[in-house]
Amino acid sequence: MLPYIVKDKADNILNYVVGAFEGGFAILDKDLHILWANEKLADMLNIGYNPVGKICREVYRCECKDDTSCSVMQALSSGQKQVSETRLITEKGERRYVQNITTPLKDEHNNITHLLKFSIDITAQEEKIHQLSLLRKLAELTQGTLQIDKLLHLILTCVTAGSALGFNRARLFLVDKERDIIYGTMAVGPSSMEEATKIWSEIARKYEKLEDLIKASEDNYRDDTPLHMITRLMAYTLSDEKETLVKCIKTKKPILEKNAYSSPGMDRNFVTMIAANEFVCVPLVVKDEPIGVICADNYYSLKPITEDRVQLLSTFANHAALAIENADAYKKLGEKVRQLKDTQERLIRSERLAVIGNMAAYVAHEIRNPLVTIGGFARSILRASQQGDQAKQNAEIIVEEVNRLEKILANIMDFSKPVESVKVTSQINELLENTCSLMDPYFKNSRIELTRKFNSMIPGIVIDPTQIKQVFLNLIKNAVESMPGGGSLLLETSLEDEHIKINITDTGEGMTAEIMQNIFVPFFTTKVDGTGVGLAVSQKIIDDHGGYIKVKSSLQDGTTFSIYLPI
């Protein structure tokens, strides 16, 4: 009785059995055409059509290069069960892993008549393995990057890459202890659904390796996207524990918000800024000290954020926080090395100037005595000589040269004198205006067209106004002398990196690279009657004020001296 019942209802029983499995079934003939398939197969393989009548390779989108590597052909030729895997990308850019088990169906003579192909979704298992491998790879990538900006972008790329953590958008916030705030630093992600779909499609097609994707994202990164600019505007005081980011920092625990728009305890301003109903915030903690927060969401795909994803992001955040700490330490070390190098160079220059000054003072003193005697006798001869006498002409030449040498000696003696600095709060713009007024007749006689561009927002700073004015006089005089036929002189002040910047630009003859290397060396000069101490003294004055001087010049294209004084 039972065999007859089974025979009559075989189709129904088969459908029930197939339906009880969470998998796709297909029966193939020996030519690999699909004769029958259940409904779940199309959904699993992410195809929008009935696969019956299609060739196996077309439906399963196999990656095998030839028949010898085809698992179905191997099952057909060997008569044994074969297993293969297929990797798919869904329309939402998600990866799906499918395991295909092909079993030969034989008749009573043991001849293969058909093939049964059973497909199961193994994405969850593959993702677990992938996650462990991924965390190791991400740790290696982040720990190997010491440039802070590059590292922050790398971290956010790892959070949003489909081949990595796979969130749609990610923002990074860092703690500023001095200002007692947490502020938005950087953001990565698409700005629209259209852009998101395009990016997912391009990533799936072009970048199989995470390293390739990261390299491409570095080359194409833009800091003018709406997402990045909005994130940079976000800042919250660390004393306001009602703020989501501050709460994440204080508790040092992840926050997964499933319904931000309706949550009564959620800050409306924060939710409006991130524009996401579901998001996760994970703290960046190093040695039990929070240094920032990563905030991520799936705004476009609307894929729910699971606890597994939160745990994975948290584990990655631990590696990322350590990498940020290392990069920050590396940056600070670089700044200390630069400061030490600058201090060493200033010390060397100061010692060199002191040695040269002492030597110059000794030489000037030894020369001055006989020079006074020579000048005195020459003037006596000049007074005793008759007009038109050859001796009178010779005496005039001697007196003229003595006067020139005395001026040079006076400059050298000034250079060797220790100058006592008297620093008071002064306005750079006013000091420049006074200098220009003092030199106005000099500008007119030299046919110089003067242009002033002073920033009115420049604050007062503590300087020695007499010394700084001497620097201005030296540099402006040099600029005018570089334009013997007249020209344009631009004096400009501005604010730059916590410094007041003073530009003195001329349209003169310019300098070669070789001359520029030596212009601050004491007693180096290109002038016939120059002493070579003006620029050396100017640099020392600016050094003593904690600033520095930069020079930009090219032949026949003018010169710009830029003075930087700390605020």
Secondary structure, DSSP 8 states (H G I E B T S, - for coil): -HHHHHHHTHHHHHHHHHHHSSEEEEEE-TT-BEEEE-HHHHHHTT-SS--TTSBHHHHHT---SSGGG-HHHHHHHH-S-EEEEEEEE-TTS-EEEEEEEEEEEE-TTS-EEEEEEEEEE-HHHHHHHHHHHHHHHHHHHHHT---HHHHHHHHHHHHH-TTTT--SEEEEEEEETTTTEEEEEEEES-SSHHHHHHHHHHHHHH--SHHHHHHHHHHH--S-SHHHHHHHT-EEETT-TTSHHHHHHHHTS-EEES-TTT-TTS-HHHHHHHT-SSEEEEEEEETTEEEEEEEEE-TTT-----HHHHHHHHHHHHHHHHHHHHHHHHHHHHHHHHHHHHHHHHHHHHHHHHHHHHHHHHHHHHHHHHHHHHHHHHHHHHHHS-TT-HHHHHHHHHHHHHHHHHHHHHHHHHHHS------EEE-HHHHHHHHHHHHHHHHHHTTEEEEEE--TT---EEE-HHHHHHHHHHHHHHHHHT-TT-EEEEEEEEEETTEEEEEEEE-S----HHHHHHTTSTT---STT--S-HHHHHHHHHHHTT-EEEEEE-TTS-EEEEEEEE-
